[in-house]
Structure formats: structure tokens, C-alpha cells
Amino acid sequence: MIVINPRNVSLSKDLIERYKPIQPASVGHMLEFGFCDPAIRPLWKTFKLVGPAFTVRTSALDSAVVHKAIDMAEPGDVIVIDRNGDGKHACWGEMTALASKIRGLAGAVVDGCATDLTEIEEMQFPVYSRGISAITTKSLALEGEINTQVQIGGIPVNPGDLIVADVNGVLVVPQELAPKIIEACDAREKREVWVREQLKKGEKLSEISKSAERLEAQMAKEAH
């Protein structure tokens, strides 16, 4: 079956811009959910990727809906592809990356393989994948879904959810939680500036984080 739904993004451009300086690892200090399997890695050097998810689900051999999704997505969108567990066929390569770059898309996250590593790196288009393969999909147009809920690296992704990714990993921020999470991120970023200053002054990390205090309290409790 083929399912093609319209683009569904409610995130404001201002909110997306606020996330661009944020590192997924900073959010990892506060949240346990939303982080994709660490096996999904940047295809080339370090880069930052932030944008609303334009979701795609494909079968192992058929990537026709990927081409259609690229044509439907808008500048700044991130193509997010659920490969249904296939780890052999590459549904993303030079031409999909080039078409996406020309359209102004932010990047792609593939829960599966990509190909044409050299060409994609040369054009500097951000791509995350589980690996690289020389075996590619075909444009069969037999089945696939666009803008439905998918799963990437064990995390559910709805159309329009915010993708925040860097060399440390990929984070999925649900649309409805994005405004709340960014406020906590801003506070965390400010604290990290203060922590750096304290460490450079010679302060001990365990005292700044209060880890020493907590450890002493636990040891005292265990002693009784």
C-alpha cells in the first residue's frame, strides 16, 4: 500500500532557530527519552542538523516514496527514513542528496544504509545512517508511506517533530514539547558557561556538581 499525507509542521521558524546552538548531549543531561540508537551516525565529518521531520517509510527494495518525499518537502526540512529493519540496501545516495540540497532541505536521517559517501561528502550535505552499502534500492512504486509516524533508532517520529543532531547523536523532540524543552536547554547552557568558569578557577567538579556531597551522604547511610 502507498500512503502519501500532506506536510504537517507547526514549529515556528524562531523556535527552530533557538535549537540550532543546542547540542543533543546537553539535552541528555535532562532527558532520557528521544535519543536514537547511537549506531545511527554522521555519514561524513562533523556537522549540525536541525529541522522538522518529513517522515518516510520504505520497504527493503522500494524507494520511490523517498523521491516523492524530496519533491514534497520544504526548505529546512529533514528527510527521516524508516527502513523497516533493512540493513542491506541503500535508499539514499548522490542523487537524492543532490536533489535535496538543490531544494534547500536541511539533511537526512536514514535508519538503514546510504551509499555514494565520497559524492555526498563533497557536496557537504548532512546525512546520518547506520552504515554504507553498494546495494541500492529500486524505484518500484509498490509500497511506502509519507508523513506517517515512523520509527528511527528505536524512537517514534511523527511528521513535524524536531530533529536535533550532531556528531554525538540524533535527538527527536516532539512538536508539542519543543517549547518547554528549549527553556530547560537555555538554562542548562547558561549553567555550563558558569561551570567552565569555575573549573578554570580551580574548583573541583565533584563539588560543583554536588556529587561529593551526595557520595558522602550515601556512604554515611551505608555505615549505619
C-alpha positions in Angstrom: 0.0 0.0 0.0 1.1 3.6 -0.7 0.1 6.3 1.7 1.0 10.0 1.0 -0.1 12.6 3.5 0.5 16.4 3.3 3.3 18.1 5.2 2.5 18.7 8.9 4.7 21.2 10.6 3.6 23.6 13.3 7.0 24.6 14.7 7.8 28.3 14.2 11.0 29.3 12.5 12.0 31.3 15.6 11.8 28.1 17.8 13.8 26.1 15.3 16.5 28.8 15.3 16.7 28.6 19.1 17.5 24.9 18.9 20.4 25.4 16.4 23.1 26.1 19.1 21.8 23.3 21.3 23.8 20.0 21.5 21.9 16.7 21.9 24.3 15.9 24.7 23.2 19.0 26.6 19.6 17.7 26.5 20.9 14.3 27.5 21.7 15.7 31.0 18.0 16.4 31.4 16.0 13.8 29.5 16.1 10.1 28.9 13.8 9.8 26.0 14.0 10.8 22.3 17.6 9.7 21.7 18.1 7.5 18.7 20.3 4.4 18.7 23.9 5.6 18.7 24.6 3.3 15.7 23.0 6.0 13.5 26.0 8.1 12.8 27.1 11.1 10.5 28.0 9.8 7.1 30.9 12.2 6.9 32.6 14.8 9.1 31.2 16.7 12.0 28.1 18.8 11.2 25.0 20.1 12.9 21.5 19.2 11.7 18.3 20.9 13.0 14.9 20.9 11.3 11.4 19.5 11.3 11.0 15.8 10.3 9.5 14.9 7.0 8.9 11.3 7.5 9.1 8.4 5.1 8.7 4.6 5.5 10.1 2.3 2.8 10.4 -1.4 2.1 13.8 -3.1 1.6 13.9 -2.8 -2.2 11.5 0.1 -3.0 12.5 3.7 -2.5 10.0 5.5 -4.9 8.4 7.3 -2.0 11.8 8.8 -1.0 12.0 10.6 -4.3 8.4 11.8 -3.9 9.1 13.0 -0.3 12.1 15.1 -1.5 9.8 16.8 -4.0 7.2 17.5 -1.3 9.5 18.6 1.5 10.1 22.3 2.0 13.4 24.2 2.7 14.8 23.4 6.1 13.0 20.0 6.4 14.9 16.9 7.4 14.0 13.7 5.5 13.6 10.9 8.1 13.5 7.4 6.6 12.3 4.3 8.4 13.8 1.3 6.5 11.7 -1.4 8.4 14.8 -3.1 9.7 16.6 -3.5 6.3 20.4 -3.2 6.7 21.5 -4.3 3.3 20.1 -1.9 0.6 20.9 1.8 0.4 17.9 4.0 -0.2 20.0 7.3 -0.1 22.9 8.3 -2.3 24.3 11.0 -4.5 21.2 11.9 -6.5 18.8 12.0 -3.5 21.3 14.2 -1.6 21.8 16.5 -4.6 18.1 16.9 -5.2 17.6 17.6 -1.5 20.4 20.2 -1.4 19.0 22.0 -4.5 15.6 22.2 -2.8 17.2 23.6 0.4 16.5 20.7 2.6 18.5 20.5 5.9 19.6 16.9 5.7 18.5 13.3 6.0 18.4 10.6 8.7 18.2 7.0 7.5 17.6 4.1 9.8 19.5 1.9 7.3 22.3 2.3 4.8 23.3 5.0 2.4 25.7 5.0 -0.5 27.9 7.4 -2.5 29.9 8.5 0.6 32.5 10.4 -1.4 30.0 12.4 -3.5 27.8 13.3 -0.6 30.8 14.5 1.4 32.0 16.6 -1.5 28.6 18.3 -1.7 28.6 18.8 2.1 25.0 17.5 2.5 24.3 16.3 6.1 23.3 12.6 6.2 23.0 10.2 9.1 22.8 6.4 8.5 23.5 3.1 10.1 26.2 2.3 7.5 27.2 2.3 3.9 26.2 -0.2 1.2 26.8 -0.6 -2.6 23.5 -2.4 -3.0 20.8 0.1 -3.8 17.0 0.2 -3.8 14.9 0.5 -6.9 12.1 2.9 -7.8 9.4 0.3 -7.9 6.5 2.3 -6.5 4.9 -0.7 -5.0 4.6 0.4 -1.4 5.6 3.1 1.1 4.4 5.9 3.3 5.0 9.7 3.5 4.2 11.8 6.6 3.0 9.0 8.9 4.5 8.0 12.2 7.8 6.1 11.7 10.5 4.7 14.0 14.1 5.8 13.8 16.7 4.2 16.0 14.0 2.8 18.3 12.3 6.2 18.7 8.9 7.1 17.3 9.0 10.1 15.0 5.8 12.0 13.9 5.7 14.4 11.0 6.9 17.8 12.1 8.8 16.6 15.2 12.1 18.5 15.6 15.3 16.7 14.7 18.4 17.9 16.6 21.6 16.1 15.6 25.4 16.5 15.8 28.4 14.2 16.0 27.2 12.9 19.4 23.9 11.6 18.0 20.3 12.2 16.9 17.6 13.6 19.2 13.9 13.7 18.3 11.9 16.4 20.1 8.1 16.1 19.8 6.4 19.2 18.4 4.2 19.7 21.4 7.2 19.5 23.9 9.7 21.6 21.9 8.8 25.0 23.5 9.1 23.5 27.0 12.4 21.7 26.4 14.1 24.7 24.8 13.6 26.7 28.0 15.3 24.0 30.1 18.1 23.8 27.4 18.7 27.5 27.6 19.1 27.3 31.4 21.4 24.3 31.1 23.6 26.1 28.5 24.0 29.1 30.9 24.9 26.8 33.7 27.6 25.1 31.6 29.2 28.5 31.0 29.4 29.1 34.7 30.8 25.5 35.3 33.6 26.1 32.8 34.5 29.3 34.6 34.6 27.6 38.0 36.7 24.7 36.7 39.2 27.2 35.2 39.4 28.9 38.6 40.5 25.6 40.2 37.2 24.4 41.7 36.6 20.7 41.9 34.0 19.1 39.6 32.6 16.9 42.3 31.9 19.9 44.5 30.4 22.0 41.7 28.0 19.1 40.7 27.4 18.3 44.4 28.5 14.7 43.7 30.9 14.8 46.6 28.1 15.8 49.0 25.8 13.1 47.7 28.5 10.4 47.9 29.4 11.3 51.5 25.7 11.2 52.4 25.3 7.7 50.8 28.4 6.4 52.5 27.3 7.7 55.9 23.9 6.0 55.3 25.6 2.7 54.4 27.9 2.9 57.5 24.8 2.6 59.9 
